[in-house]
């Protein structure tokens, strides 16, 4: 049975006098919130000394919140182990790439590979689950908090070294097999045993890329194993409760599909303004969308994380409600954006949006991070927008599923390959995926972001922006796919052990052989009609037809049957040109949208969002009954049309 999206908030009762808790809970409910997330940083208050638990305060906080009508998502507090634990087990902390310890004094001060900390993580998880696992107010759990934040997936500690050697021995069994797979005859890198292998840091120049890739896989597996240990305990001691984790934006250091396979709901933390300022967007975009966020930041992650769990369930566990404190520049959202971000999550199928946080903290590291309330307990601007969103959600009611239109394939190891061996500055599988996604969104299309092993039946268009390592499952799925296929550069270019395949790329993906690749410095490009091949170019021998051909005769895109191969980097102009042609041939309905307008279909509704700083008019081919808004949409405004 379909249920409307719910709203929630992140709350830290340990930060506030107990006399405030009941009124806070009352105001949350009055705002239209029904979920509250607590506990993920509270270990030092739960267990102030080794083995001595203080549950009373948390019992009372849960009772007050639940008594007000709020359902509780309870976090395991393993992202912030207390000082006494670090002092008792000092080697549990992570080590950075330069061999320096990453110590106590903030958060995430642990190494995923440390066996002692894994035991402690399981112990505190078990204690919490035994205490609250069957509490009627605790309806869900969150494991830890933002795995890998602050660059903590890759730890170069002694524990990681031991774990990596054991992982390699289990994977390759024989050291001779590893030497062959990695090509260790190159530069006399051959090993006599697994115990001779070090971590791929502190080398004179770059380490073997196969070594790097293996270490990234090991580190990703360590995150998944760490999470799975908590999940197993929670499932046993708290049956019937959903388990969440909160992923992050533009973060690829571990395979989120692996973690997603063990949880019920893939959450993520949405900070569109912080991400705009912190990542590689153009200066023009940073100015144009400074108070709105780039139109595709939030939606890209909504669709990415929806593809990370078997059931497609996902949520926003932290939604930016005002200025953040951690980006190079931290402007306030344009009035209306908090409501817009909330409703856009609903349109993409979120089951929950939870604002971070209830009240701005007047102490410690996040003093400039806004909440729904100011530090003086007065309402911040986001509170009224959250309340308005709650009314909008209630008025619209449950949504049906979105249509299957375009599938975009993304794999985390694709990003690892392009990071380890970029061959050209700024070339990244993640950003190739984002640029293709953005081009499709500007046509008004709905996109599902899928792992390369997922079924693609029912889609009209499948886009593979950059996939160096191609699993057999994708080749099988493509063999009977009748829609249009667009394959991007570097796809099929590496084996699972980071070697160029003997048949040369792109292999079975497309008829032809890439015989040479080059990366192009700024200003060096091959121009066509309204587009230019820049950054990266592949030279291919193929019987296929040249489709996009530059003025100097350089073939940039090849066509064979229902497949296209893009031999240049999918820059926005090329992505727009090529994907528009493919989408039109796929029979998809395309729109010419004004700047900053984005659409999303769900059930009988079309949602329209204006990310522009100017009023915009929806095109006439988008028609129906406007149940929210009108054809003219103000900046940060939304419209909901019933078809």
NUNU-294586 format. One record per residue (C-alpha): x, y, z; residue in three letters. Coordinates in steps of 0.2 Angstrom, whole numbers, plus 5000, padded with zeros to 4 digits. Example, Ala and Ser with C-alpha at 12.3 -4.5 7.8 and 13.67 -1.06 7.14 Angstrom:
506249785039ALA
506849955036SER
This chain:
500050005000UNK
500750174995UNK
501050295009UNK
501450485008UNK
503250535011UNK
503550585029UNK
504550725036UNK
505850715051UNK
507250805059UNK
508950765067UNK
508950795085UNK
510250785099UNK
509350785116UNK
511050765125UNK
511450945118UNK
509951025127UNK
509251045145UNK
507950905148UNK
506751045152UNK
506651085133UNK
506350905127UNK
504450905128UNK
504251075120UNK
505451025106UNK
504450875103UNK
502750965103UNK
503451095091UNK
504150965079UNK
502350885078UNK
501551055076UNK
502751085061UNK
502150925052UNK
503650815057UNK
503350635062UNK
505150555062UNK
506550605073UNK
508350545071UNK
509450535087UNK
510950455096UNK
512250435082UNK
513550535091UNK
513050495109UNK
514250355114UNK
515150455128UNK
513450495136UNK
512850315134UNK
514450235141UNK
515350375150UNK
516650245157UNK
517050065151UNK
515649955154UNK
514650075164UNK
513050125154UNK
511950275158UNK
510350235149UNK
509150345160UNK
509350505150UNK
509050415134UNK
507650315141UNK
506750485146UNK
507150565129UNK
506450425119UNK
504950425130UNK
504650605128UNK
504850605109UNK
503750445107UNK
502450515119UNK
502250665108UNK
501850555093UNK
503550545085UNK
504350385078UNK
506250375082UNK
507650325070UNK
509050275083UNK
510850285077UNK
512250175083UNK
513550295090UNK
515050215082UNK
515650365071UNK
516250445088UNK
517050325099UNK
517450405116UNK
519150455122UNK
519350315135UNK
519150185121UNK
520450275110UNK
521650285125UNK
521350095129UNK
521650045110UNK
522750185102UNK
523050085086UNK
521250085082UNK
521350255073UNK
521550275055UNK
523250325047UNK
523250445032UNK
524250415016UNK
525750505023UNK
525850385038UNK
525150505050UNK
523850455063UNK
522150535063UNK
521750555081UNK
520450605093UNK
519650775094UNK
518250775081UNK
517450625074UNK
517750465063UNK
519350425072UNK
519350245068UNK
520050115056UNK
518750005048UNK
520049865047UNK
520449865066UNK
519849695073UNK
519749765091UNK
518649915086UNK
517549795076UNK
517249705092UNK
516849865102UNK
515749925088UNK
514749765089UNK
514749775108UNK
513949945109UNK
512749905095UNK
512149745104UNK
511949845120UNK
510849975112UNK
509849845102UNK
509549745118UNK
508949905127UNK
507849975113UNK
507649845100UNK
505849815104UNK
505349985111UNK
503750045102UNK
504450215099UNK
506050145090UNK
505450105072UNK
507050115063UNK
508950115065UNK
510350205057UNK
512050115057UNK
513550235061UNK
513550405052UNK
514250445035UNK
515450305032UNK
517050375025UNK
516750555029UNK
518350665030UNK
519250535019UNK
519250395031UNK
518950245020UNK
520750225015UNK
521750195030UNK
523650155029UNK
523750085047UNK
524549925053UNK
522849845054UNK
522449885036UNK
524049815031UNK
523649645040UNK
521949645033UNK
522449685015UNK
523749545015UNK
522349425021UNK
521149485008UNK
522449464994UNK
522849285000UNK
520949244999UNK
520749324982UNK
522249254973UNK
522649104983UNK
524449094975UNK
525649234975UNK
526249184957UNK
524449214952UNK
524449384960UNK
526149424951UNK
525349374934UNK
523749474937UNK
524649634942UNK
525949624929UNK
527349634943UNK
528649584931UNK
528649764926UNK
529949864936UNK
530449704946UNK
528949714957UNK
528749534960UNK
528349464977UNK
528849294985UNK
527349294997UNK
525849395002UNK
526749445018UNK
527949545007UNK
526549655000UNK
526449835007UNK
525049965006UNK
525150074990UNK
525750234998UNK
527450305002UNK
528150244985UNK
529450344975UNK
528250374961UNK
526550294957UNK
526150124963UNK
525549984952UNK
523750034947UNK
523249854950UNK
523949864967UNK
522950024970UNK
521349954963UNK
521549794974UNK
521749904990UNK
520250014985UNK
519249854984UNK
519849785000UNK
519449955009UNK
517749955001UNK
517449775007UNK
518049825025UNK
516649965025UNK
515349835020UNK
515949705032UNK
515949835046UNK
514149885042UNK
513549705040UNK
514149665057UNK
512949795065UNK
511549755053UNK
511649565059UNK
511449615077UNK
510049745074UNK
509049615063UNK
509249485077UNK
508849595092UNK
507649725084UNK
506549625071UNK
505349715060UNK
506349885060UNK
507049965045UNK
508949995044UNK
509550145036UNK
511350215033UNK
511650395027UNK
512750415012UNK
513550575006UNK
513550674990UNK
514850654976UNK
515750524987UNK
516350364979UNK
517750294991UNK
516750134994UNK
515450034984UNK
513750094990UNK
512849954981UNK
513749834993UNK
513249925008UNK
511549955001UNK
511249764999UNK
511249745018UNK
510149885023UNK
508249925019UNK
508350105015UNK
509850205007UNK
509850375015UNK
510950515010UNK
511350685016UNK
510850825004UNK
511750995005UNK
511551064988UNK
512351234992UNK
513851155001UNK
514151034986UNK
514051174973UNK
515451264982UNK
516451114986UNK
516551024969UNK
517151064952UNK
515651164945UNK
516051314934UNK
516251484942UNK
514751534931UNK
513651394939UNK
514251434956UNK
513651614954UNK
512051574945UNK
511551444957UNK
512351504973UNK
510751514983UNK
509851364974UNK
511151234971UNK
511451164953UNK
509851094947UNK
510450924946UNK
511450894962UNK
510050834973UNK
509150734959UNK
510750644954UNK
510950574971UNK
509150544973UNK
509150434958UNK
510850354962UNK
510450304979UNK
508750234974UNK
509750104964UNK
510750054979UNK
509449944988UNK
508549784981UNK
506849864985UNK
507350044978UNK
506950114995UNK
507850274999UNK
507750435010UNK
508550605013UNK
509250585031UNK
509950755032UNK
509250905022UNK
510051075022UNK
508851195029UNK
509951355029UNK
511851395027UNK
513051265031UNK
514751285039UNK
515951175029UNK
516051245011UNK
517251375005UNK
515751495005UNK
514151465013UNK
512651575007UNK
510951555013UNK
509651465002UNK
508451574992UNK
506751585000UNK
505751434995UNK
507251314991UNK
507051215007UNK
505251175002UNK
505851144984UNK
507151024989UNK
505950935000UNK
504650914986UNK
505950864973UNK
506450724985UNK
504550674986UNK
504450674967UNK
505950554965UNK
505150434977UNK
505950474994UNK
505050395009UNK
505750525021UNK
506550695021UNK
507450735038UNK
508050905041UNK
509750935049UNK
509550995062UNK
508151045074UNK
509151185083UNK
510751275078UNK
512151225090UNK
512951375100UNK
514551275104UNK
515851165096UNK
516251135077UNK
514551165069UNK
514051335076UNK
513751415059UNK
512751265053UNK
510951325052UNK
509451225059UNK
507551245059UNK
507751345075UNK
509051475079UNK
510151455094UNK
508951565104UNK
507551445100UNK
506651565088UNK
506151495071UNK
507451505057UNK
506751525039UNK
506851345036UNK
505451305049UNK
504051385039UNK
504551305023UNK
504651135031UNK
502851165038UNK
502251215021UNK
503051065013UNK
502150955026UNK
500451035020UNK
500951005001UNK
501350825004UNK
499650795014UNK
498750875000UNK
499550774986UNK
499450614995UNK
500350454990UNK
501250444973UNK
501350304960UNK
502950244952UNK
503950344940UNK
503950294921UNK
505450194915UNK
506250304902UNK
508150314903UNK
509350204912UNK
511050274917UNK
512450144922UNK
513650194935UNK
514950084945UNK
516050134959UNK
517550044952UNK
517350154937UNK
517750304947UNK
519250214956UNK
519950164939UNK
519850344932UNK
520550414949UNK
522050294949UNK
522550314931UNK
521650474925UNK
522850504910UNK
522150684909UNK
521750814923UNK
519950814929UNK
519350664920UNK
518250564931UNK
516850424928UNK
515750504942UNK
515750674933UNK
515550594916UNK
513950514923UNK
513450684931UNK
513650774914UNK
512650644905UNK
511250644918UNK
511150834918UNK
511050824899UNK
509550704900UNK
508750804914UNK
508850964903UNK
507750874890UNK
506450844904UNK
506750654905UNK
506650544920UNK
508250444924UNK
508550284934UNK
510450264939UNK
510850084940UNK
512349974944UNK
512949874929UNK
512249714935UNK
510449774935UNK
509149734923UNK
508749864910UNK
507149784902UNK
505849914899UNK
506950064897UNK
506950154880UNK
508750224882UNK
510250154891UNK
511750264894UNK
513450204899UNK
514450364902UNK
516150274907UNK
516350094912UNK
518150034911UNK
517749864919UNK
516249784911UNK
515349634920UNK
514649494910UNK
512949524917UNK
512849694907UNK
513449614891UNK
512049484893UNK
510749614897UNK
511349724882UNK
511249574870UNK
509349574871UNK
509049754874UNK
508049834860UNK
508150014865UNK
509450144861UNK
511150124869UNK
512550264871UNK
514250204877UNK
515550324883UNK
517450334883UNK
518550214892UNK
517150084893UNK
517849904891UNK
519549974893UNK
520249874908UNK
520149694915UNK
519649664933UNK
521449674937UNK
521749834928UNK
522549774912UNK
522149824894UNK
521149674887UNK
521949574873UNK
520549614861UNK
520749794865UNK
519249904871UNK
517849924870UNK
517749734867UNK
516049654866UNK
515149824869UNK
515449894852UNK
516149834835UNK
517849914834UNK
519549934842UNK
520250084851UNK
521950084845UNK
522550254853UNK
521950374866UNK
522550544870UNK
522050674883UNK
521950854877UNK
522551004886UNK
521351164887UNK
521151244870UNK
521651084860UNK
520051024853UNK
519150954838UNK
517651064834UNK
515951004826UNK
514251084823UNK
513851164840UNK
515051044850UNK
516951014852UNK
517850864857UNK
518950914872UNK
519950834886UNK
519950654879UNK
519950574862UNK
520050394857UNK
520550334839UNK
519550184834UNK
519650064820UNK
517850014816UNK
516649954802UNK
515350064811UNK
514750224804UNK
515450394810UNK
514050494817UNK
514750644825UNK
516250704814UNK
517250854818UNK
517750984804UNK
519450914803UNK
518750734799UNK
519050664817UNK
517650544821UNK
516950584838UNK
515450464839UNK
515150294830UNK
513550214826UNK
513150024824UNK
511349964825UNK
510550024841UNK
512250064849UNK
513250224849UNK
515050234855UNK
515650404860UNK
517550414858UNK
517750584866UNK
517350644884UNK
515550684887UNK
515650864889UNK
514050954891UNK
513951004873UNK
514350834866UNK
513250744879UNK
511750864874UNK
511950834856UNK
512250644856UNK
510950604869UNK
509650714862UNK
509750614845UNK
509750444854UNK
508250494866UNK
507250554851UNK
507650394841UNK
507150294857UNK
505350374856UNK
505550474872UNK
504550634874UNK
505750784875UNK
505450954881UNK
506351114877UNK
506451184895UNK
506951354901UNK
508551384910UNK
508451304928UNK
506851214925UNK
506851024929UNK
505350904928UNK
504950734937UNK
503550624934UNK
502750514947UNK
501150424946UNK
499850544939UNK
500850694942UNK
502250804934UNK
503250904946UNK
504151064940UNK
505551154949UNK
506251324945UNK
508151324950UNK
508351484941UNK
508551654950UNK
507251724937UNK
505351684935UNK
505151554921UNK
503651494910UNK
503351304908UNK
503251254889UNK
501451234882UNK
501751044879UNK
501751014898UNK
499851014901UNK
498650964914UNK
497751024930UNK
498951134941UNK
498651074959UNK
500151174965UNK
500751334957UNK
500451384939UNK
501351394922UNK
502351544928UNK
503551484941UNK
504451604953UNK
506251574958UNK
506351434970UNK
504551394965UNK
503651234961UNK
502251174951UNK
501351004952UNK
500250954937UNK
498950814937UNK
499050734920UNK
